[in-house]
């Protein structure tokens, strides 16, 4: 089964955010903030997708990740 290109982008975002979060925890917040801004900038140049839809999926996943981290 061929993976939808949008799904591939979302999975890459999830993987990258996961790496950023794990690399930043225990470090200062500025490092996390800069890395997140860089990720978003790279993402904006990556594929012309509907930004609102992608951000909604991204925010949902980020909320789920935060819930797991706070347990």
Short mmCIF file of the C-alpha atoms (twelve columns), coordinates in Angstrom:
data_MODEL
# 
_entry.id   MODEL 
# 
loop_
_atom_site.group_PDB 
_atom_site.id 
_atom_site.type_symbol 
_atom_site.label_atom_id 
_atom_site.label_alt_id 
_atom_site.label_comp_id 
_atom_site.label_asym_id 
_atom_site.label_seq_id 
_atom_site.Cartn_x 
_atom_site.Cartn_y 
_atom_site.Cartn_z 
_atom_site.pdbx_PDB_model_num 
ATOM 1  C CA . UNK A 1  0.000  0.000  0.000  1 
ATOM 2  C CA . UNK A 2  1.377  3.384  -0.994 1 
ATOM 3  C CA . UNK A 3  1.648  5.916  1.835  1 
ATOM 4  C CA . UNK A 4  -0.054 9.243  1.231  1 
ATOM 5  C CA . UNK A 5  2.577  11.989 0.913  1 
ATOM 6  C CA . UNK A 6  0.820  14.069 3.575  1 
ATOM 7  C CA . UNK A 7  0.966  11.137 5.996  1 
ATOM 8  C CA . UNK A 8  4.689  10.850 5.331  1 
ATOM 9  C CA . UNK A 9  5.156  14.535 6.144  1 
ATOM 10 C CA . UNK A 10 3.176  14.208 9.383  1 
ATOM 11 C CA . UNK A 11 5.209  11.166 10.415 1 
ATOM 12 C CA . UNK A 12 8.447  13.040 9.721  1 
ATOM 13 C CA . UNK A 13 7.189  15.955 11.839 1 
ATOM 14 C CA . UNK A 14 6.314  13.592 14.672 1 
ATOM 15 C CA . UNK A 15 9.710  11.909 14.552 1 
ATOM 16 C CA . UNK A 16 11.560 15.212 14.483 1 
ATOM 17 C CA . UNK A 17 9.510  16.710 17.327 1 
ATOM 18 C CA . UNK A 18 10.101 13.563 19.380 1 
ATOM 19 C CA . UNK A 19 13.865 13.965 18.857 1 
ATOM 20 C CA . UNK A 20 13.716 17.672 19.698 1 
ATOM 21 C CA . UNK A 21 11.718 17.125 22.892 1 
ATOM 22 C CA . UNK A 22 14.005 14.365 24.131 1 
ATOM 23 C CA . UNK A 23 17.089 16.406 23.255 1 
ATOM 24 C CA . UNK A 24 15.749 19.513 25.001 1 
ATOM 25 C CA . UNK A 25 14.320 18.166 28.260 1 
ATOM 26 C CA . UNK A 26 16.791 18.736 31.034 1 
ATOM 27 C CA . UNK A 27 18.244 21.576 29.001 1 
ATOM 28 C CA . UNK A 28 17.078 25.161 28.832 1 
ATOM 29 C CA . UNK A 29 13.806 26.109 27.160 1 
ATOM 30 C CA . UNK A 30 15.501 28.496 24.710 1 
ATOM 31 C CA . UNK A 31 17.223 25.550 23.041 1 
ATOM 32 C CA . UNK A 32 13.879 23.781 22.634 1 
ATOM 33 C CA . UNK A 33 12.206 26.950 21.342 1 
ATOM 34 C CA . UNK A 34 14.923 27.585 18.741 1 
ATOM 35 C CA . UNK A 35 14.834 23.967 17.578 1 
ATOM 36 C CA . UNK A 36 11.050 24.047 17.274 1 
ATOM 37 C CA . UNK A 37 11.152 27.299 15.289 1 
ATOM 38 C CA . UNK A 38 13.771 25.799 12.976 1 
ATOM 39 C CA . UNK A 39 11.633 22.684 12.497 1 
ATOM 40 C CA . UNK A 40 8.606  24.798 11.572 1 
ATOM 41 C CA . UNK A 41 10.691 26.883 9.153  1 
ATOM 42 C CA . UNK A 42 12.025 23.734 7.490  1 
ATOM 43 C CA . UNK A 43 8.532  22.276 7.326  1 
ATOM 44 C CA . UNK A 44 7.142  25.403 5.643  1 
ATOM 45 C CA . UNK A 45 9.643  24.969 2.816  1 
ATOM 46 C CA . UNK A 46 9.168  21.200 2.625  1 
ATOM 47 C CA . UNK A 47 5.793  20.674 0.947  1 
ATOM 48 C CA . UNK A 48 2.938  22.988 -0.082 1 
ATOM 49 C CA . UNK A 49 0.226  21.502 2.131  1 
ATOM 50 C CA . UNK A 50 -2.771 23.160 3.699  1 
ATOM 51 C CA . UNK A 51 -1.071 24.643 6.738  1 
ATOM 52 C CA . UNK A 52 -4.135 24.750 8.999  1 
ATOM 53 C CA . UNK A 53 -4.848 21.045 8.492  1 
ATOM 54 C CA . UNK A 54 -1.249 20.029 9.117  1 
ATOM 55 C CA . UNK A 55 -0.947 22.278 12.172 1 
ATOM 56 C CA . UNK A 56 -4.173 20.862 13.622 1 
ATOM 57 C CA . UNK A 57 -2.796 17.323 13.324 1 
ATOM 58 C CA . UNK A 58 0.566  18.454 14.687 1 
ATOM 59 C CA . UNK A 59 -1.006 20.217 17.683 1 
ATOM 60 C CA . UNK A 60 -3.151 17.182 18.481 1 
ATOM 61 C CA . UNK A 61 -0.105 14.931 18.451 1 
ATOM 62 C CA . UNK A 62 1.924  17.421 20.517 1 
ATOM 63 C CA . UNK A 63 -0.875 17.518 23.127 1 
ATOM 64 C CA . UNK A 64 -0.853 13.717 23.290 1 
ATOM 65 C CA . UNK A 65 2.917  13.742 23.742 1 
ATOM 66 C CA . UNK A 66 2.678  16.306 26.551 1 
ATOM 67 C CA . UNK A 67 0.033  14.207 28.315 1 
ATOM 68 C CA . UNK A 68 2.365  11.196 28.205 1 
ATOM 69 C CA . UNK A 69 5.291  13.269 29.471 1 
ATOM 70 C CA . UNK A 70 3.226  14.619 32.372 1 
ATOM 71 C CA . UNK A 71 2.152  11.168 33.611 1 
# 
